[in-house]
């Protein structure tokens, strides 16, 4: 599954003329995530709305393939306890606390983590609720005590205060990045696309009514399987597309035969 992420982070809006703080405006000045949209940009049709829909802007099926992941930005200090980091995490069944919180991966490092920080039930802000919701993304940007190095990974599970850090090592192998000197292309944090969990985030304050235009590149989360089916079948209801895709995954033993009835 492809993830192009549209995220919300608790950052302060940059003001013209101020010295840039890497905590509110991360990555170096040449980073794609700090590059404004230029006059030579080429725009393409997104298939999210009918081309002839005029001002009505009625969303098409593919519009509903967009999603949001909230990225947690978690600063740490040398006073925070040091815990083990285990390389593990999955999205499939069984979706139970035992499956997600039991240590099964390899220990790959030690991290400073605030004692009381825990991941929400279900492991993702988009999947709150009972244990049936376990299996979310829950990407976390863990700022190291030097205030420059970040660890980006998902899905993060911290099931109790003081417990180990459970998350997958990023697929590109660059789990750490420097928000002052690096360009934000390494240290991905997102398993499907390999994109940065910190680059392209919509920062707090950037979408207020009186905020200036966002001056950096953005990421958009697009659920590839649903989105592709919607683009190929733009007039189908999105729920029909989702149910149809789910039916293809149904085990043979669970399928029911269809019997024709005369009316």
Secondary structure by P-SEA (a helix, b strand, c coil): cccccccccbbbbbccccccccccccccccccccccccccbbbbbcccccccccccccccccccccbbbbbbbcccccccbbbbbbbcccccccccccccccccccccccccccccccccccccccccccccccccccccccccccccbbbbbcccccccccbbbbbbcccccccccccccccccccccccccccccccccccccccccccccccbbbbbbbcaaaaaaaaacccccaaaaaaaaaaaacccccbbbbbbbcc
